[in-house]
Amino acid sequence: MKKTVKILAALAMTAGFAGAAQADKLDDIKAAGKLVVGIKQDYKPWGYLTVDGELAGLEIDLAKDVASRLGVEVELVPVVASNRMEFLQQGRIDLVIATMGDNPDRRKVVGMIEPNYYAGGTNVIAPKAVGLKSWEDLRGKDVCALQGSYYNRRVTQLYGPTLVAFAGIPEATSALTNGNCVAFLYDNTWIESQLATEAQWADFEMPLVTEDPQAWSIAVPLEELDAPYGKMMSEIVTDWHKTGFLIERNAENGIAASPFLQEQHDLLK
């Protein structure tokens, strides 16, 4: 009996330590006085560098709002699709707000916060002169893409392009404008924004029907998803939708009205 009691006590103590460890992440951020957020700096107007070298955009606004709610400073760390989850796992950042699509494979690696905060789909930007009409027109052609993008495998399997993958948007768009690929495979939200606001794309178009709509998620370390830190982030995103904060910031950053944001606002208000 005494042995059983000791075992139970040891298990209870272990569970207590585990719970304390989970709770410590939020405490650690507050103690450090700083929230380190992985963001995009090449995805205008969600996250980009201004002419003055400052980071700006919708997701920068969101990162700053989280830090403000916690009463800490924010440190912004540029990430790309191929390293953002790795940085989070390694503890180099506390949070990812970087146009990251929410899917089952990624949920095994990082803690995807619900509700989702944005949504986009898959399309291409291509020179009008190329004359793309359907996804099948990509078969056998060189198409620029980004390393780590969730839609690369699906598009390759369905339509058979030869993907030329780059680490970042500047490299991919440079290859596109230099004629090294017939199109750049990317998220329709970025493409639509570029075509609407940037003169450099006057001779380009988004010629295909957007496919595979996918919600975007903020991410915390996987072990924090159901801990106080993850729960707090879920409450913050819920409040963003409920109050219309996301709709407001979307408009302030010059982004076209998002049906997803309006739908979530109507659901949660």
N, C-alpha and C positions, 0 to 999 in steps of 0.2 A: 504493500500500500504506500509506504513512504517513498519507494522508488518511483511509483506512478505519479505521486504528487510532485516529486522533483522534476520529472520529465515534463509534466503539464506546466509547471512554473517556468521551466526553461523555454518551452514553446511560446508561452505568453510573453516572456521577456524578449524573445527574438522578434515576435510580431510587433511588440512595442517599439523596438529599435527600427524595424522596417518602416512603421508608420511615421516615426519621427524623421527618418531619412527622407521620406516622400514630402513631408511638410516643410522640410528645411529649404527646398529650392526657392520658394517664395520668400522665406525669411532671408536667405542668402542674397537675393536680388535687392531686397530692401536694405540689408546691412551694407552691401557694397555701394548703395546709392546710385546704381546704374543698371539699366536694362540693355542688353546687347542683342540687337535685332538684325537678322540677315535679310537684306533687301536687294532689289534689282536696281542697277544704275544705267541700264541700257534698254529700258522698256517704257519709253515715254507714252503717255503721261502718268503711268502708275509708279515708276521710279526712274529718275534720270538726273544727270548732272546739268545744271544751268550754265549759262555762259560765264557766270562768276565762280564756277566750280563748286556750287552748293548742291546738295541732294534735295530733290523736290519730287512731288507727285502724290497721287492718292495713297499709295501704300506707305509713303513717308509720313503722311498725315496720320495714318492709323497707328504707326509705330510710336509717334510722338504722343498720341492720345493715350495709349496703353501706359507709357511711362508716366504721363501726367497723373493718371488715375492711381498709380502706385506711389506717387510722390518721389520719383527718382529721375535722374537724367537718362537720356537715351544715347546709346552709341550705335551708329549705323555701320554695318559691315557689308560691303557689296558681295553678292553671291551670284552664281549662275546655276542653271538646271543640273549640271553634273556634280556640283559640290555642296549644295545647300543642305541636303539631308546628312551628309557626312560631317559638315561643320556642326550641326546640331548634336549628332551622336558623340562627337569628340568634345563637346562642351565649349567650343569656341564661340558659340552664340547661344542665347537663351530662348530665342523665338525665331520662327521663319514667317515672314510676310512677303512672299516673293512669287506671286502669280503661280502658285503650285497647285496643280490639279489633284483632286482627291480620288484615289482609286485603291482597290483592295491590296495590291502589292505594296504600295507605299504605307498603308496602314500597319503592315507588319514591321515597319522600320521606325516610323515616327508617330507621334500622337496627333492625329488629325482632329482639330477642334470643330465641333458642331455647335450651332449651325454654320454652314459654309458662308463665306462672306462675299463671294463673287462667282461668276460663271463665264465660260467662253467655249468656243468650238474650234475645229480644225479647218484651215483653208490654206491658200497659197497667195502670195503676191508675185506677179509676173509682168514682164513687159507686154504692153498691148499688142506689139508687133508679133509676139509669139503665137497669139491666137488660140490660147487654150479654151476649150469649150466644156470638157467633162474631165472627171478624175482619170478616166481611162487614157486620156491624152498624155498622162505622165509616164505611161509604161515605157521602160527602156531608156528614159531620159535622165540626165543628171539633174538632181534637185537638191538645193542647199537645205540644210536642217541644223538643229542644235543638238549637241550631245546631251543625252538624258531626257529628252522630251518624250512624254508618254505615248504620243501618237505615231512616233517613228515606225515602230514595229507593225502597227495596224495598217498604216498606209502602204508600207512596203509589201506586206502580205496580200493586201487587196488589189493594189494597182501597179505593183512592180516597178517603181522608179528606182534609179540608182542613187541612194542618198549620199551626199557629201556632207558629213557632219562637222560642225565647228563648235568651239568652246563658247563663243559669244555672238551676240547680234551684229556688232560692227564687222566682224570677220565674215559672217554669212552674207550680210547685205553688200559688202565690198565685192565678194565673189559674184553675187547676183548682178550688180551693176557693171561688173567687168566682163559679163557674158560667160562666166564659168559654169553656170547652171541656168536652166530655163525658168526656174521659179524658186521661191523660198517658202518652205513648209513651216507654218507657224500658227499662232492663235489668231482667230479672226478679230478679236478685240484690238490687238496691236495693229493689225493690218488696216482696219477701218479707221483708226485714229491717225495713222501715218498718211493715208490717202487723203484724209479730210483736212489735214493741217500742214503737211510738209511739201513744199514746192518741188523738192527733189524727186518726188514720186509722180509727177504730172503725166509721165508717159507709161505709168504702170497701172495695174488693175487687180482686183480680187475677183477672178472670173468664174470660180466654181461655187457650187452650193456648199455652205458650211455643214460639216458633218461632226458626229460624235460629241455633242454638247457635254461639257464636264464642269462640275462645280469646283471652285478653288477653296482651299482650306489654309488657315493659319495652322502652324505646327509647333508643338512642344516636344521635349524628349518623351519617348514612348512610355517610360515608367512614371511620367508626370501626368498622363492623360486623365486618370481618375483621382489624382491627388489634388490638394487645394489649389495648386498653380493651374492645372488644367481646368478645373471647375471654374476658377475665377475668369480664365480666358473665355470660356463658354458663355459666362454671364455678360462679359463685355461685348462679345459679338452679338449676342441676343439684344443687348441694349442699343447697339449701333443700328440694327434693323428696326427695332421697336420705335425709336425716336426719330428715325429718318436721317440720322447722322451720315450714313453711307450714301444715301441719295444726295444729300447736300454736298458732301465732299466730291462725289462723282461729278456733279454739275460745276462746282468751283474749279475743278481741274480740266474743264472743257471736254469731258467725255460724254458721248451720246447717252441719252436715257437708257437705263438697263431694265428690261422686263423682269429679270431675275430679282433685282433689288426691289422693284415695286411689288412684286409678288410676295417677297419675304416681309416687307413692311406691312402689307395688308394682312398677312397671316399673323404677325406678332404684335401689332400695335394695340 
